[in-house]
Structure formats: C-alpha cells, structure tokens
Amino acid sequence: MTTLPPEPEYVPPTPASAVGRVMAAFDRIAEVDRPEVWITLRSAEDVLVDAKAVDERVRAGERPPLAGLLLAVKDNVDVAGLPTTAGCPAFAYTPEVSATAVRRLTQAGAVVLGKTNMDQFATGLVGSRSPYGAVRGAKDPLKVSGGSSSGSAVAVALELVDIAIGTDTAGSGRVPAAFNGIVGLKPTLGLVPKTGVVPAARSYDCVTIFARKLTTAQLALAEMTGPDAEDPQSRAWPDSVRLSAGEHPRVAIPADKNLEPLSPSAHRAFAAAVASLRASGAIVTTVDISPLLDAAKLLYDGALVAERYAAVGAFLREHPEDADPTVAKIILAAGKLKAHDLAADQERLAQAKATAEKLLAGQDALVLPTVPEHPTLAQVEKDPVGVNKRLGTYTNFVNLLDMAGVAVPAGTADGGSFGLTVLTRAFDDQIALDLAALFTGELAETPYPDKGIDLVVFGAHLRGQPLNHQLTDLGARFAEEVLTAEEYRMVALPTSPPKPGLLHVGAGGASLEGERWLLSPAALGKFLAGLPAPMLLGRILLDDGTEAVGFYCDPSAAEGAKDITAFGGWRAYLRRIIACRKDPV
C-alpha cells in the first residue's frame, strides 16, 4: 500500500499581501454586517483575481505605491464592468472604462472592493437619501453617517477598505469624515479629473479621498492628481505653487458669533484645537466669516442650483417616481429658474470671491469646525431639508469660492467624533495638509504638489538665519539636512548680514553641512533673480552621490577671506564665535 505524503500545512496569506488583505476584508465585512454600505460588492473570487495580479507585480520587482490597498468607490464614479447608479436604480448603466481617478489608483496597485451607497445623485449631506437604505454612522448606528459619500466614509471607518473615493460639491468629502472619525481630502477643484463621474453641479464638483490616516490619503490623492484631456475643467499645478507656510503659519479662525451653532461640548473641542495650533507656533487671528457663510447660501438657495438640473434634471423629469422625494423636489425645482437669475447669482458669486480674498488677506489658512452638529436618523427623517441645510453651514461655500480643504478628527464632542477642516486658497493644498498634520501627528515625506525643485543652502538662508525668510516667503519647504561630498571648502565673507562662501576644490576638501529645500519653479526663478554677488549658481555634489542646485562663491571674492572649513559648517562656526565672545580666553 502506497502512503501518500501529508498535505502541506495551510499557511494563510500575510496581511501585507494584496490577497491577504482581500481575504481579511471579506471576513471583516461579514463581521460588521453593514450591507447598507454597498450598492455593488464584488465577489471575493473577482477581487482575488485583481489582488493576485498586484502581488505578481510586486514579486516581479515592481513597487506600486498603493500595492494591495483596498479601494471602495462611490457609486457616481465609474468602475469598468460594475453598474453606476448614482443612488438611483433606474438610472443605472455599466461603463466599459473606469473613471480616470479610479484607473490611476488601480494602476498604482489599489484593488477595488466595490461601489458604495450614497445620497441619491450626490444631493445631500446626511447619507440617508438612498433607495438602497440609510447608511448608519460607523460609531453610532442611530446617527447619520453623513452624505453624500456616506458608504465610502463608513467603509473606511469600519476598516473594510483602506481608501475610498468620494465626491464633494457642498461638503460630501468632509462631512462624512467628521461624523465617522476619519480623514477626508478635498483638493483644489480640477486637480483630480472628473472624467467618468456623474455630475451633481459640474462647476463645483470635486473628486475626494477618504482614509484612516492622513499620509495614506495624501499618497492616494497624489496618484489621482493630474490633468486629463477628457475633462475640460481639469487643472495642473501652477509653477508658482506654494509648498509650505513656514514655521509660523498665519491661521484665521471664526469669530465667536460664527460659532453659535456649536454645542458647549463642540465649543470646547474647537477651543482645544485652536490652543494646540497656537502651541505649535501658528499665529492665530479671529475673523468674522459671515460673508463666507452668506456666500454658501448661493449653492442651494440661489440660481446656482440650476447646475444640478443640468446634470440629471432631464432624467428626473421623465422618472420622478424613481427618485427620492427630497432629491427630486430640489432638482426639479431648479428647472424652473430663469437664465437671468443664474447670471445674477454668478455675478454675486464673483463678488463673494473678491470679498473672501480681502477677508483672508495675509492668512495662510482658515480653520473651522466641519459640522455644527451630528443628528440622528430620526431627526433627519423628521426634518430632512432643515437638518441637511444646517450641516452645510461650514462647508457649502468652499467649492463655490475655489478653496481646498482637509477634514481631520480633532477630539470628541457630544459623545462622538469632533472634526475640523483646514481650508486654503486654491493650490495651497500642501499648506492645509501640513496644518492638518498637527492634529493627526503624521506628516508625509513628499509634498502633494509635484512641482518641487531642490535647492541646497549653507549659510544665511538656513533655518533660523537672517535670510531664511527669503525662502519661506516664497513658499519653500524644508526637506532635510545634507552634507556635501568631501570636495569643498568654506570661507566667511565680509558681507552684511554675514554669510559663508562655498568653494569647490576637489582634493583637499571636506564635507560641509547644509540644508535641502524645495521650491516651485517660479519661486526658484524669483529667488535666483535676486541673488547678490559674489554668489554663483551651480551643481553641488552631496555625500550620497546625488547632485542639487546650490550656491558657489566667486573664487575671486573669497581671496583673503577666513577659511572656516574645519568647523564643518556655518552654524558651527557661528556657535564658536558666540562662545568666544562669552569666554574671550
């Protein structure tokens, strides 16, 4: 009788692998039992096919930046082969091509788990306007999850997925983040293309991302970003983009009267957040944001709501019985607006943008509560329009005024999560991310804009030195401390303020301390235009073998100057001078 060898012991896939993450996710989905999160959940078999393909890429030596991260997609965003319903079964269609944002994430190694529930046609901030069922809050199922990106946010909060795509017109990428204690990134309009997205109000729509960690969300957002020829409203980073607000950012906060909707508990949570901002070195100024809150009313109470009718009004006119009553009432009423009303409100919006610019002049960001309250499902059912309107108090104006926002958890209030949002001008997204990182305790190594150019400095432009402001005023970002290769010498120049001169000597040189900074192309050009003699621009060889743009000194100007190479850098030399003044012996 032949004895068969024992079967090898089953070893489950490691969580780090894409396959392992998928298997763990389906176990988690069964455990939490929240079917209302999904409109279309892919079969485990289909998802595992994609996961295995990602693992094969990794084994072949690729390093996809999002390898194996599980992705949920709001159901107004196309995923090839899956129905897109926008929260309305009668509207459904099955696209052959994924939305640009989805395609970019999957190319970067993310694996789509399914399509998530949402407020129908992305009209709402509550998460309960859906024929697929109200999405309950992740932490308190008696409370709303927030809309319209409800399912996406809850899928992240319940740890079913790592990242989730949402959309945001009135706050849908921020309100659900606040209610469910996660991060929501709403970039500058157009940075993430809307190709393959069912519009809500096309001019003010934005594709967003949710994650539990700020760094994860930023990594995913960076992959989605970039112009798309198929989206005429997509935008590229300007050459003048700011990469940092420096060590002492100027932050505006709302006046007390603007915070009246908050409960005492929420007031305390916001005050604690502001105190932590001050402690971090931010310069905090109180500003009356009433003009911004007034501008917010244009989104729904004015003629700009006509954009929602332009998006899906024709469908709802023919299928009113297939729509959520509240959604249909809002959108169909917009079809009765006159063209001159829209033109008038567009003019009002232009004036509001000018007012906002004046109001926030000199400020790097505006920090405010994301929402004034967290209602229950019962409260929304009793007053669906009134509650929804209140939830948009601090969010409705943002896209109208072309601002970027980062929503993060910032403590607790009223028995649940308290969230705040950092708002900035268009394209100042990285400044919002930096300030948000003060509350999450994490900061990505690479800035969100891809426009940074390296510049190494060795003297008066170092942090804490008298000319450092020339960098920070241009939005330059400190990257790291560096050392040159052992091919340089340094002299102390007789300038005002004092500064060193770097000389390339080859053999006989030493390794010297400096700093690497990142500047936008326009900022670097402006900085170099003001470069005084005897400084020269050139390539500096660093000790790791890389090169970066930096300053040399004209050799003729260094003649007779004191050689300070032995100190190893400008700061060490200055410390020695100070020590000698205190102890002349």
FENBEL-V763784 format. One record per backbone hydrogen bond with DSSP energy under -0.5 kcal/mol. CO is the residue of the C=O (numbers start at 0). NH is the residue of the N-H. If there is no record, write none. Layout:
co=[CO;CO]
nh=[NH;NH]
This chain:
co=[1;9;13;16;17;18;19;20;21;22;23;24;25;26;27;28;33;34;36;39;39;42;43;44;45;46;47;48;49;50;51;52;53;54;55;56;57;63;65;68;69;69;70;70;71;72;73;74;74;75;77;78;81;82;83;84;85;86;87;87;88;92;92;94;98;99;100;101;102;103;104;105;107;108;110;112;113;114;114;115;116;116;118;119;121;124;125;125;126;127;128;129;133;134;139;139;141;142;147;147;148;149;150;151;152;153;154;154;155;161;162;163;164;165;167;170;170;171;173;174;175;176;176;177;182;183;183;184;184;185;187;189;190;190;193;194;195;200;200;201;205;207;208;209;210;212;213;214;215;216;217;218;219;220;225;227;229;230;237;238;238;248;248;249;249;250;251;252;254;254;255;256;258;262;263;264;265;266;267;268;269;270;271;272;273;274;275;276;277;281;282;284;286;286;288;288;289;290;291;292;293;294;295;296;296;297;297;301;302;303;304;304;305;306;307;308;308;311;312;313;314;318;319;323;324;325;326;327;328;329;330;331;332;333;337;337;338;339;340;341;342;343;344;345;346;347;348;349;350;351;352;353;354;355;357;359;364;365;366;367;374;375;376;377;378;382;383;384;385;386;387;388;389;391;391;394;395;396;397;398;401;403;404;405;406;407;410;412;415;417;418;419;420;420;421;422;423;424;427;427;428;429;430;431;432;433;434;435;435;436;436;452;453;454;455;456;457;458;459;461;464;466;467;467;468;470;470;471;474;476;479;481;482;484;484;485;486;486;487;488;489;489;490;490;491;492;492;498;500;501;502;502;505;509;509;511;513;514;515;515;516;517;518;519;520;521;522;523;524;525;526;527;531;533;535;537;539;539;540;541;545;547;548;549;551;553;553;554;554;555;557;561;561;563;564;567;568;569;570;571;572;573;574;575;576;577;578]
nh=[3;11;16;20;21;22;23;24;25;26;27;28;29;30;31;32;36;37;116;41;114;46;47;48;49;50;51;52;53;54;55;56;57;58;59;61;60;66;68;110;161;162;112;113;164;115;76;84;85;197;98;81;94;84;92;87;120;130;90;91;91;83;94;80;102;103;104;105;106;107;109;108;65;67;70;41;72;38;39;74;150;151;121;122;123;146;144;145;134;129;119;132;135;144;136;142;376;136;118;149;152;153;154;155;156;157;159;160;158;211;71;209;73;207;205;173;174;148;177;178;179;180;181;180;210;185;406;186;208;404;190;234;192;225;196;99;77;203;204;204;167;165;184;163;182;216;217;218;219;220;221;222;223;224;192;230;231;233;240;521;522;250;282;363;364;284;366;286;257;258;258;259;261;266;267;268;269;270;271;272;273;274;275;276;277;278;279;281;280;283;250;252;254;288;291;292;293;294;295;296;296;297;298;300;301;301;303;304;305;306;307;308;309;310;311;312;313;315;316;317;318;321;322;327;328;329;330;331;332;333;334;334;335;336;340;341;342;343;344;345;346;347;348;349;350;351;352;353;354;355;356;357;358;359;360;362;251;422;253;420;143;379;380;381;382;386;387;388;389;390;391;391;392;394;395;397;399;400;402;401;425;423;185;421;183;419;417;415;412;409;369;407;367;422;405;365;403;427;430;431;432;433;434;435;436;437;437;438;439;440;441;518;548;516;550;514;569;461;466;464;467;469;470;471;472;473;475;474;242;517;515;513;542;486;487;508;504;505;509;502;563;564;492;500;561;494;498;492;490;552;488;504;508;486;487;483;481;456;478;479;454;476;452;523;524;525;526;527;528;529;529;530;534;553;551;549;541;547;484;544;541;539;455;537;535;556;557;557;558;558;560;491;563;566;567;512;572;573;574;575;576;577;578;579;580;581;582]
